[in-house]
Amino acid sequence: MDFLDFARAHGILIQHMPRIGEWMRFPTVDHPKKRNGAVKFMGAFGFAQNHATQTEVSVWRSEGEVTVSMTRAIEQADREIKDSQREAAEKAKWIISQCQHGKHDYLKKKGFEDEQGYIYVKDGVQLLVIPMWVGRNLVGVQLIDPAGQKKFLRGQRTSNAEFIFNNSGPHYLCEGYATALSLRHVLKTLKKTYTIHVCFSAGNMVKVAEGLTGFILADNDASKTGENTAKKIGWPYWMSDTLTEDFNDYARRLGLFRAGQNLSKSLKTG
């Protein structure tokens, strides 16, 4: 398998060989309008990561003997990744230190006009900041602009990273922050306790779910990544009957009351 086929096997929509020695971004099957795919081609070996489905970088090696120089280069790349993760964690701490609490246009768009969050202003643009934690360690942030464009910090760790709404109850897993807000509202209305894990990607759900039991809110995407991930984890799950919808989309379409009724039925049968 050559490097292009390797990258495509990971869902990265790459049409030409990338430049040698440089990380490059491409759309993915899961999110064709975004550049969620990252590749780095080094000639005899390379790296690929689909951020929608993978939490760690995959390594490609050309056919033939693995030389000492190749091994050293791969080890060096691994060190660079760890260095980038440390730098991203420090930048995340700094960004949060610069934040103020307030309302945000993205939250209003998602149906939560009075919800407040961390707001960081960059180049005159208000960004909603979602801290990402692995245990008690801050590893990065998700930045969301008023139009809903989402970004992580360059080089940050995403594997096992999560944001939790903890009310000392059962575990619920979802991909996005807005979905978690909708779920929290419904569970409060139903007078249920919860521990809601925002996992940021379907691939990371698998990591976060390890050692836990609970319920999943899956995105209904064309690639079936959300549903397939829920089935892979093996927990009961809810998914909208409408393509491209997550639970927040569903709740805004039908209203939080009707969405809550539907979810409540799934929780009872699950």
N, C-alpha and C positions, 0 to 999 in steps of 0.2 A: 504494500500500500504506500503510495507516494504521499507527500505532505498535504497536498490539496485534498486528496481523498480522506486523509486522516482528519483534517479540519472539518470537512463536510460531514463526516460520520458523527461529529459532535454537534451537528446542527448549525454550523457556521456557514453563511452564504458567501463563500469566497470564490471568485471567478478567475483570479490570476495569482501568480506567485508573489508573495510579499517581498519587500526589500529585506536584505539580509541584516540581521542584528538589531532590528527595530521592532518594538511592539506596535502592532497595527490593529485597528478596530474595524469590525464588519457587522452587518445585520445578521440575525439568526432566524431560523425557522419559527421559533417561538415568538420573536418580536421583530418582524421584518422591517418595521419603520424606525427601529432603534439600532444602535451599534453595540449590542450586548456580547458580541464575540470578539475575543482577543487572541492574536497569534503572534508568535515570534519565531522566525525561520533562521536557522544557523548553519544551513548547508547540509551537514551530515545528520543533524538532529534539529528538533524544534519543539515549540510549546503551543498548546491551544487550550482555551477555556471559554465555554459558553456560560455566561454568568446567570442565565435563566435556569440552567439545569445542573451546573457544576459548582462546587464550592472550592475545588482545588484544581491546579493546573495539571493537564495531561501532557506526558512527554512522548514525542515521536522520535524514533531512531531509524535511519535508513538501513536497508538490508546490508548485511555484512558484519565484519568483526567490529566490536566496540573497542575502540582504542583508548589508551591512557589519556590522551588529550581530550577525547570526547567526554570521558568520565569526569575529568577535572573541570571542563567547561560546564557540564551539567551541575556539578557541585557548586561552582561559582554562581551559576544562575539561581540555585536554591538559596545561597547566602544573600544574593541581591533581593530576592523576594522577601526574605525575613527582614532585611534592612528596611525595605520599603514599607513593610507592615508596621515596624516600629516608628518610622517617620510619620506614617498616616495616623497612628494612635496619638502621637504628640500633637499633630495638627488638629485632630478632633478635639482634644482637650482645650486647645487654644480657641478654636471656633466657639465651643460652648461657653468659654469664659467671656466671649464678646457678645453673647446673645442677650436679648431681652425677652421677657414673656409678653406675648400678645396674640392678637387674632391674625389670620392669614387668608388671602384670597383663595388658596387651594382648599382650605378647610371649609370656607363658605360654599365653594363650588360643589363640594362633596356632601353638603347638607348640614354642616356644623358651624353656623354663623357665629355662635358665641363661644366656640371651643378656642382655647388658647394653647400655644406651644412655644418652643424655643424659636426665636426669630433672629436670623443673622443677615445683616445687610452687606452685600458685596456689589460694588460698582453701581450703587443706587437701586439694586434689586433686592427685595425682601425674599429671603429663602427660609423655608420651614426646615428645621433641623431635627432629625430623628436620631438620637444616640443609639449606637449598636454595641452590645455587650456580649462578651463570652465570660460567663460567670460574673465575677465582680470587676472584670477588666474591660475598660472602654477600648474598643479596637478600631472604631471609625464612626462615621455618620452617614446617613442618607440625607441629601439636600434636595428639596422639592421647590421649584420655582412657581410663581403664580399660575402659569399655564399647565402645571402638572408634570413638567419634565423632571425626571429623577436622576440623580447622579450619586455615586460613591466617591470617596477620595481616591486618588490614584494610588494604587499599590496596597490599599487597605485589605485586611483580612475580612472575608465574608463567611468562611466556614464556621458553623455553629453560632454565628452572630445573631442576636435577636434583641428586640425591645419587648418588654413584658408589662402588661397591665395586670397587677397581682391583687386579687381579692380573696386569696387563700381558698380557691375552689378548684374544680376539675380543670384539666388542661384542654385548651382549644388552640389549634394551629391555623394560621392563615398567612397569606403572602404579604398583603399590603396594610399600611397604617389606617387608611380610610375604612377598609373592611373591618379592622379591629375596633374602630370607633363605633361603627354600626352594630357590631356584635355586642360590644359593651353596653350600648344603649338598650338593646333588646333584652339582654340578660338581667340588667338592672330592673327593667319593667317586669320581667318574669320573676323577680326576686330570687334570682339564682346567683350563687357565688361563682367565681371564675379565676382562672389564670390564663390570660390570653397571650400567646406568643406570636409576635410579628416576625416572620422568618425572612422576608424580603425577596425570596425566590422559592420556586417549587423544589428545586434541588436541595436547598438548605433545609426544607421541611424534614427531609429524611434524616439529616444529621440531628436536628433539634428533637425529633421524636424518639431518638434512641433512649431506652430506659424508662420511657413514660407510657402512659395510656391515656386516651382521651378522644376528642372529636375534631374533625377537620372541616374547614370551609374551603372548598376547592374552587379555583377559577375555571370557568367554562371557556377555554381557549381552543382555537381551531386545531392546534397541534395535539390536543388532548393531554398536554403535559400535566395540567392540574389534576385531572381525573386519574390518569395513570399513576401519578405520584401518590395520591390518596390510596389507591388500590395496592400499591407497593408497600406502603406503610402498614396497611391492614386495619386501620381504625374505621369506625363508622364515619360517614362524611355527608355533607350537604353540597349540592351544586345547582346553580340556576339552570332552568330549562331553556334559557336563551343564550345563544352563542355570543361570546366575547364579554359576558357579564361576570362580575364578581359579586359578593354579597352586598357591597355598597351600591353598585349599579342597580341591583335587584330591589334594594330597599328604597332607593330614590325613585324607581319606576312605579312601585306598588304602594309605597309608604311604609314607614317603619312598623306600624301596627300589623299590617297584613304580612309583611316579611317575617315579623316575629312569630305570628301564628304558624306560618309555614315551617319555619325553623324549629319551633316547639314540637311539631309533629315528628320531624326527623329525629329530634333528640329523644323522644319517647320510644320510637321504633328502633333507634340505634342502641 
